[in-house]
Amino acid sequence: MTGEEIFDKYVNEGGEYAQLLLTLHISLGDQLFPILKKAEDQGKKLEVNQDDELLIDGIVMSDISLV
């Protein structure tokens, strides 16, 4: 599956993870898809750490972790 296909799958399922992915896509655009693909390949999901004070459009790439 491509990152975009994975994105579509989770968004169509709905729920909190879908909302997170939609928010990340608004901020990161297509840069999200390779990150999402990597997470999926490792059997993990994305999570946003909001402790960092430096934010760009609400999200900093270093704030995204695989869990």
N, C-alpha and C positions, 0 to 999 in steps of 0.2 A: 504494500500500500504506500502511496505517496503521502507526504505531510498534509497536503490539501485534502486528500481522501479521508485521512484520519480526523482532521479538523471537522469535515462535514459529518462524519459518523457521530462524533461526540456532540456536535451542535444539534443534530437531529434527535439525539436521545434526550436532550434537555437536561436540566438540573444545574447544580452549582458549578460543576466542572465545565459545562457548556458556557455558562456565564463568564467564567474566568477566561476561557479561550476566546470568546467574543471580545472581551475587554483587551486582552493581549493583542488580538488581531487589529483592533482599532489603533493601538499604540505602535505596534511593530510592523504591521502590514505583512507582506509575504515573507519577511525575515522569520516569522513565527514557524513556518512550515518545516524547515530543517531541524529546528529545535524540538518540535513536536514529534517528528519522525525518530529522532535520536531517543527521546524519552520512551516512545512506544516500542522501539527495538530492544530497549533495556528493560521493558516491563514496568516502567515507571510513569508517573504523571507529573505535570508541571505544578509548581507552587510558587507564589509570590511572597517574598519576605518584605514586610513593610517597615522594618526598623531603620533602614538607611534614609538619611536626610536628603541626599542628592537624588532628585527625581527629574526625569525628562518625560513629559507627557504622562506623569504618574508612574512610570515603569522605568527601571534601570536594568539593563541586560544582566548585570551581576546579581540582581535581586531574584532572578528566576532560577529555581533549583529543581532538580529531579528528585522525586520522592517515591 
